[in-house]
Amino acid sequence: MRFIERVIEHGQVRPEGYAMKSSVGKRLRYAELVQQSGSLACYLAQEVAGTPDIHRPVVVYGHKNPLMLVAMLAAMRSGRPYVPLDCYSVPAARVATILETLGTVTVIATEPLPEHLVSKAESLVCGDTLARAVCGAHTPNPKLAIQGEDICYILFTSGSTGVPKGVEVTAACVDNFMDWNLTLGGIEKTGLTYLDQAPFSFDLSVFELVGALAAGGTLYSLCHETQQSMAQQLTALAQADIDVWVSTPSFADMCLSAAEMNEALLPHLNLFLFCGETLACSTASQLLTRFPAAQVLNTYGPTESTVAVTEVRVTPDMATGCEALPVGTPRPGTEIHIVNEAGERQPYGQTGEIVIVGDTVAKAYFGRPDLTERVFGQTHRADGVLVRSYRTGDEGFLDEQGMLHYRGRLDLQIKLNGFRIELGEIEEQLRQVPGVTAAACTAPKKDGKVSHVVAHVVYSGERLEDESDFRLGLRIKEQLKQVLPHYMIPKTVRLHDALPVTGNGKLDRKALV
């Protein structure tokens, strides 16, 4: 059964069950989700009926409210891909760039859209119009819904040229990911409550969204307001009665800094699912100690492979007996190939680029055939089936048990707090700051993972009166906040008379570390 069909079925068999609860008191029952998304789907389908762009993307703008969930499902039921943009984590300038990249789009604004962005939407659905659109009694034709190779959603990731890349993930990818997701941990998932902490514009959120809704469970959304205070966060977690925890390791680390983060706070928690960045042995060990009845699963996968493609259950012995945790064995339908620079398969134990081959690999980058051709391809699996493949740019190796070990990036892309960041994009925006004549970024590591970003800048512009290097650095960061998400803002800005270069005249990044 497809993901959409499962959600609709839950609206019929458990209509009063909650599809979503939030830390600020908002609620959405399955009956409401199915009815409202069906009504809105009819509106969206009618909007493009008879036009050549019946698959026009639907941008869903807002932050972890029930209407966002309704709008995303409505887009899928109308046969159109959704593009989630979180109003807190995606700044207005980046929203503008994404809207320009998409071209002709419909924007469903569940929170007020900045005034200067309104003109960039071909169609804007908000306020009273949105309220009316979700209140109808019409049911869309099931044949309209996305399926197979139709694009389900487009998620924008960091781009090295300064322009975000839109990853097109198909309905088949989501359905295949769902089938695997429901088996994780070997526990019955029906009716469980999933932690929903990541913004919907971050692919980690698909983990809990698909997992919870496919099984008739509940998304418990930790909203922006709640996440500003550890005390509020712990109170919300205690009230949530979470069964399945989905987050980046960094978020878990932050929670573990509080002594209250233990089995007494979350007595029904039986599964931790981690993705998005390196899981430290120390983090896993603490969780296994504080939650002895829970499983800790480490997973791996980029946005281009539909969230995650490998998993391993971390044991106490594993957490204390190795320098770095493995990221697991591939899910059914997926193979992991390790290749050298010539694209040749490498033997067990040999490090190389990780290539993902399987039925959850995304289709393409939106409107970028050049980038698509560079990293996407087609490869035969061992069973002879021709499937898509993706060159990740990640470095790793397979051991003799077929377990994947991740060793970092081969280029300037990093993972910080679970977010994938192209240092080149930050550098490009730094160069746009008036007075900055050269810029480079480094990403120091602590305990094997990136801890923060440092911006190295050559500044030749005017300074404010008595402006110190520190104050100038703060001013530069404030300008970056206008165009970059919060997670891409450098922690430190270091000023240089000139950036170091190698003997052949190229930037010497090693000299900056």
N, C-alpha and C positions, 0 to 999 in steps of 0.2 A: 504494500500500500504506500502511495506517495505521501510526502509530508503534508501537503495541503489537505488531502483526503483524511488523514489522521486528525488534523485539527478540527475539521468540520464534523467528523464523527464524534469527537469529544463534546462538541456543542450539543449533540443530540443525546448522548448517553449520560453525560454528567453536566447538564446545563448550569447548575448552581455552583459547580466547582470554580475555584478562582484560577484564571490563567495568569493573573498578575496582581501582586500587591506591592506597594512601595513604602519606603521608610517615612514618607510624608503623608501617609494615610490614603492614598489613591488605590482604587480597587477596580478590577475588571473580571467579570465572570465569563465562562466559556460561551454561554448563550449570547451575551452581549458582544463578545469578540466576533462570533460567527455572523450574527445579524448585522452588526454595524459594518464589518468588513465587506459583507455581501452587498449592502446598500451602496457603500462607497465604490465598490468595484463596478457596479452598474453605471455610476456617474463617470468613472474613469474610462470605461469602455465606450460609453456614448460620446465622450469628449473627442475621441480619435476615430470614431466610426466613419468609414468612407474616405479616410485620408490615407496617404501613403505611409504615414509613420504610426501605425497601430501599435508598435512596440516602443513608442517614445518613453524614455526613462521618467520615473516619478521620484523626485527628490522629496524625502521626508525629513523635515527640519523640526528640531525640538530637543527635549531631554527627558528620557525615561518616564514618559507619561503614557497612560493607556491608549491615547489617540495615536501615538507613534506606532504602537503594536498593531492597532486596527488598520492604519494606513499602509504599513508594510505588507500585511496579509492581503489587503484590498488590491494593492498593485499586483501581487502574484495572481490573485483570482481574476484580474482583468486582463492578464496576459502581458503585463508590462513589468520590467525590472524596477526594483526600488533602489534608491541611493540614500542611505541614512547619513545625516549630518547633525552631529550633536552641537547644540548652540553654546555649550560651555567649553568643549575641547577643540572646536574648529573655529578660529577667528573669522571675522567678517571678510577680510581680504582673501582668505583661502577659500571661503564659500564662493566669493565672486569668481575666483579663478576656476573652480570646479564647475560652476554654472556656465561659464564661457566655454570650457572644454566640452561640456555635454551638448551645448548648442540649444536646440529646441527642447525644452523640458516643461513639465508640470511640477510646480512646487506645492506640496502640502505643508503648510506651516502650522504646527501644533503649539508653537510659541511665536511671539511677534518677530517677524522678519525685519532686519534693519532696513530702513526706508530706502537707502541707496541701492539695495539689492532687488527691490520689487520689480524694477524695469527689466531685469535680466531674466525673469521668468516669462515664458510664453503664456502660461496660465498659472494663476495663484489661487489656491483653495485654502481659505482660512476663515476664522471668525464665524459669522452667521452662516456663510456659504458652506463651510465644513460641517457645522452643526446640523444643517438641513440634509446634507449629503449622506450623513451616517444614520439618519433617522427613518429612511424609507423602508418599505416592506418588500422591496424587490430582491430577487435572488438571481445572481448572474448565471449565465449558461456555463455549466461545468467545463464545456469544451474550450472556453476562452482561457482557462487557467494555464499558466506556464507548465510545460512538461518537456522531458527529454533535453534536447539541445537549446531550448529557449533560455534566455538569460534570466536568472532569478534575481540576482542583485549585483550591483557594482560598488566595490569598495575602493576608495582612493588611498593609496599609500605614498610615501615619500618618493620624490623623483630627483635624480642627481642633477638635472638641468634647472631645478627650481620649480618645475611644473609637476604637480602630483599625477600619478599614474592610476587610471581606473581599471581595476581587475574585474573582468566579466566572469562570474561564476554561474554555471548552468543549473537548471532544475535537477538534472540527472546527478550532478555533483552533490547537490544538497541531499537528495534521496539516498545516495550511496553512503554519504557521510552519516546520515541519520541511522541507517541500519547498523553501522558499526558503533556509533555513539550509544545506542540503546543497550549494547552488550558490555560496555566498559564496567569493570569492577565485578562482573558476574552477579549483580544484584537486580532484583525486580524494581524497575523504575516507575511503575504506574503510580501517579498521584504524589510523587515526591516534590519537595520544595528545593529549588536551585537558587544559589546565590547569583544575583545579576549585578555585578559591580562595574564591569567595563562599559564605556560608552558604546552605543549602537553603531557608531562609525568605526569602531575598532573590531577586527574580525574575531577576536576572542569571544565577543558577545554572542556570536552565532553558535558557539559551543553550548551555552546554557539555553539559548532561545530554542534551538532545534531539539535539544535533549528534553527540556521540560515540556514544550508544547506537543511534541510527538507522543509523549507518554501520558498526557493528561495531567501533567504536573503544574506547579506554580512557580513563576518567576518572582523572586523577591528582590526588588530593585533598590539598591542603595543609591539614593539621589545625591546630587552635588551638595546640597545643603548639609546633609547628614555627614558626608565624607570630610567636611571641614573641621570636625571635632572628633577626637578619638573617643571621648566619653559618649557622645551621641551615637557614634558608630557602634560601640560595644552594646549600648542599650538597644539599638535597632537589631543587631545580630541576635541578641538574647530573645527578643520578641518574635523574630522571624522563624525560629524553630527549623533551621536549615538541615536538609538531609545531604545535599550534594554541594560542595564548595567548588566554584570555578573562578580562578583568578590567575594573575601573574604571580610568580614567587615573591616579587617585591611587595605586593600588597599584603601577602601573608606575613612577610618579614615585619612590615609595619604593625600589623595586628599582634604579632608575637612579642612586640616590645612591651605590651601590656600583660601583666601577670594574670589578669582575668581571662585571657584567651586560652581556654582549656575545655575539657570535656564537660565541666559543670555549666559553662556558658552555653554550649551547644551539645546537649546530651544525645540528640538523634543524628548527629553528623556521622556518616559512615563512609564517605568517599570524598577525597580531595583530588581535583583534576587541575593540573598545572600545564600551562602552555604560554608561549610568547617570549620566553627568555630562559636562561640557564637556571635550573633548580640547584641551589647549593646543597651540599651534603648536610651542612649544619642546619639549614631550614627543614629539610626532610626529617632529620633526627629529632629536632624539637617537636615537630608535629606528631611523630610516632610516639614520643614520650608523653605529650600532653593529651593526645587522643588515641589511646591504645587500642580502641575498638575500630578505628577508622583505617581505610586503605589510603595510601598516597600513590597516585599515578602520575608519572612524568611523561609528557607527550611532546611531539615536535611536528612542526609544519608551518610553512609560510602561507600568507593570504592566497597565493596562487595555487595552492593545493587544497583549498577548502578547510581552513583552520588547522587540522592536525592529521597526520598519517601514520604515526608510530606511537606506541605506548609501552610502558614497563611499570610493573608494580614494584615500588621501592620497599625493600625490607630493611629492618634494623641493621643487619649485617652489611648490607650494601651501602647504607648511609654512613657507616663508620669505617668500612674497609676499603674505600677507594678514594682517589683524589678528585675525580669528577664522575658524576652519575651518567650512565648511558641514557639515551632518549628512547630506546625501545626497538621493538620489531615492527615491521609494517603491517597495516590493517589488510584484511582480505581485499583483493583487487588492486593492491598497490605493491610495487617493487621499488627498492632503493638500489640505485647503481652508483658506484664511486668511479669517477673517470679522471684521467689526467688532462693536461692542456690540449692534447690531440684528440680528446674524446674517447680514449680507449679505456675499457673496463679494467679496474684495478683488483688485485687479489685481496683476500681477507688480511686485515691488519695494515694495509697500505692506505695512506692518507691521500685524499683527492677531493674534487668537487662533488657535492651531493646532487644527484639527479633523481627526481621523483617521477616514476612511471606508473600511471594508473588511471582509474575511472573517477577520481575526484580532482584531477588537474583542470584548472580553469581554461576557458576558451581563448582568451586574448586580453590585450590591453585596449581599452576603449579608444577608438580613433587613432591608434598608434601601430600600424602594421610593421613599421620599422623595428620598434622595440619588441613586438610580438615575435617576429621572425628570429630575433637575436637569442631569445631564451626558451621559446616554446617550440615543440616539434612533435613528431609521432614516432613511436617505438613499439616493437612487438614485445609483449610480455612473454614469460616462459611458456604460457599456455597457448601461444600463437596469436592471441588477440591483439589487434592493432589499437593502441590507446595513445592519448596525449602524454607528452613528457615535458618536464620543466627543469631547466638548469638553475639551481637555487642561488649560486654564488656563495653557498656555505661550504665550509671545509669539514670533512669528517672521515670516518672509516667504519667498516663493518668488521666485527670480530668473527671468530669461527662459528659462533652460535647464531650468526645473522643479526646480532644486536648492533644498532647504529650508535656511534659515539660522535657527538658534535664538538667541533674544535674552533668555531668562530667564523668570521667573514673573510672572504678572499678579496674584498674591495673596500670601499669606504662606507659601506652600509653597516650599521650597528643595531643592536637591540638594547633599549634603555627602558627599564620598568615595563617591559613587554611591548613597547612601541617600536616599530621598525623605522629607523631614521637614516636618511642619506645625508652624511656630513656635507656632501657637495651642495645640497639644497640650502643648508644653513649658511655655507660660505657664499653662495650666490646672493642671498638676502643681505648678508653683511656688507657685500660690495655695493649694494644699493643705498647703504646709509651714507648721507652726505659727509664727506671728509675722510671716509675709509678708502684707502687706495690699494690695499691688499689684505687678504684674509685667509685663514686656514683654521681647521678645527681638529682637535684631538679628543680621544675618548679614553681616559685612564680607567684601569680596571682595579677592582678590589674583590678578593676571594673568587677570582676567575670570571667575573662578569663586569660589564661596563657600569661604573658608578655615577658618572656625570660627563658633560661635554665642556671642554675648554675652548674658547674662541681666542685665536691669536690674530691681532689686528695691527696694521700699520695705519696710523691716523695723521693726516696732514691738514685737517680742517681747523676752523676757528674753535677755540675753547671758550667756555663761559668764564667770567671773572673768578680767579682763584680756584678754578676747577682742577681737582686732583685726578690722577689716573683712575682711582676708584670711582669717583663721581662720573667721570667720562664713561667708564665701563657701564655704570648703571643707566646712563642716558642712552647708550647704544642698545642695551638690552630692552629698554622701554620701547625703542623704535622697532625692534624685532618682534615684540609682542603684538604689534599691529598687523603682522603678516604671517606669523608662524604660530602653531599650536603651543600650548604651555610646555608640553613635554619636549619640544625642540629648542627651547631657550637655553643657551649655555649657562652653566652655573657661574663660570668665571670668565672675565674678559681680560686678557693680558696684552699689553701694548708693547710693540717692538719698533725699533728704528727701521728694520728691514727683516723680512722672513728669510730663514736660511735656505740655501740651495745646494744641490749636489754638484759634482764636477761637471755633469752634462747640462747644468742649468735648470734642472727640475727642482721643485719644492722638496726640501729634505724634511719630511715629517718626523723622522726618527730623532732629529735634532731638537724638535719641539717638545718631545716627551720628557 
